[in-house]
C-alpha cells in the first residue's frame, strides 16, 4: 500500500492557497516561515529572480526585518483560479494588499500572483511562484503611463 496522498483536486489547491494568505495575515514570522519550502520565483516590487533562501533561518531573518518596517499589513485574494494534475497544483489570480510602512502614508496595492505547487507524502512544496506590481485597474487591465 502506498503512502502517497490521493491525487490533488482544484479544491485542495484552493484551500491551500487561501490558508497561505491567511497565515500571511497573522504576521506571525514563525507561521509564515513554516510555509517556506524553497521555491524559485520572481516579482514583488523587483525584476530580479528570487532563488530559494539557503535555509529557513535566513528566510526568517529577512522576513523579520521586513515586518519591522510595517505599521500594519493585510493581503486579500480578490480572484482565485486553480487546477490540479496528479500531485501538481496551479493557483493564479488577483489580490490586494493594505499596508503602511513606518513614516509613510497607508497604501493599497493590487497585484497578480501564480504558484506551482506539489503535494507528496511529506506535505506541500512550492516549486515556482510569481507576484507582480504592474499598474493595472481592478479588472486586471494594464494602466498605461500618462
N, C-alpha and C positions, 0 to 999 in steps of 0.2 A: 504494500500500500504506500502511495506517495505522500510526502509531507507538503507537497506544493499546494498552494491555495487554488481554489476554483478560478476559472478564467474571469477576468475583470468584466464588469459591466459599466456602461456610461454612468449609472447611478453611483457606483463605487468611486469613480473618478471625481464626480461632483461632490460627494461627501468629503473626500479627502481634501479637495481644493478649498471648499468652504471652511473646513476645520483649520487649514493652514492660515487663511486670512484672519480667522478669529483668534488664533494664537498670536499673530502679529498685534492684534488689538489689545491683547493682555499687557503688552510692553514688558513682559517678564523675560529678561535675557536668557534665563536657563531654559524656559519652554521654547523660545524661538530657536535657540541653539540646538535643541533636541530635534528640530526639523531638518537641520543642515545635514545633507548626505553627500555633499561634494560635487554637485552637478556643475557643468560648464554653462556659461551664459553670457549675455550682454545686455546693456541697457541701464536704466535708472540714472538718467542725467549724465551719462557719459557714452562716448562712442567706443571706448576701449572694451575688448573682450574681457570676461571675468573668468579666469581659470579657478578651479576649486582651491579653497584655502588648504594649506598643507595639513592642518589639524583643526579639530573643533575648538581648541583653546584659542587659536589665532582668530577664528571667526568670532568667538565670544568677545575677545578683546576689541576688535573693530566695531562690533555691534554695540558694546557698552559705551564706547567713545561717541558713536553717532547718537545713541539715545540721550546722552548727556547734553547734547546740543538743543534738545527739544523741550518746549513748554508742554505741548500736547501733540498727539498723533492718533489718527484713526484712518483705516482703509476699509472701503466698502466695495463689494462686487456689484456692478451695475448690470452686467450681462455676462452669462457664462454658457459656454458650449463644451461638450465632452464627447469623446468616442473612446472605444476600447478595442484592442485586438490582442487576444491571448492575455499575456501578463504586462502589456504595454498600454498605458493610458495617455490620452492627449486632452489638455484643457486649454481653452483660449477665450478671451473676451475683453471686456472693458471694466475699469474700476475708477474710483476716485479716492484721493487722499485729502484729508483735512489735517493741517498741521501748523505749528508755529515754532520757528526756531527762536531761541533767546535773542532779544534785541531786534526782532523783525516783526512785521505785521503777520497776522494769520493768513494762510494760503489754502486754496483748493486747487488740486491738480487732477486733471483727467488723464488716464493712461490706458494703454493696451497691454495685454500680457499673453504669453503662451508658455506651456510647460509640457515636456515629455517626461513621463514617469514610468517606473517599473515596480511591480509588486512581486515578491517571491516569498519563500518561507521565512526569511529574516525581516520582512516588512517592506515599506515603501522606500524608493530611492529616486531622486531627481536625476535624470540623465542630461537634460538641457532645459534652460529657461530663457525667456526674453521679457523685458519690460521696456516700454518706451515713453518718452515725454514729448513727442512731437506735438506741436499745437494742432488740435482738432476740436471740433464742436461736440456737443453732447450726443450727436448721431454718429460720431466717428469719422466725420468728413474733414479732410485737411483744411486748415485755415491758412491761406497764403499770406505772406508779409505784405503790408500795405505800401 
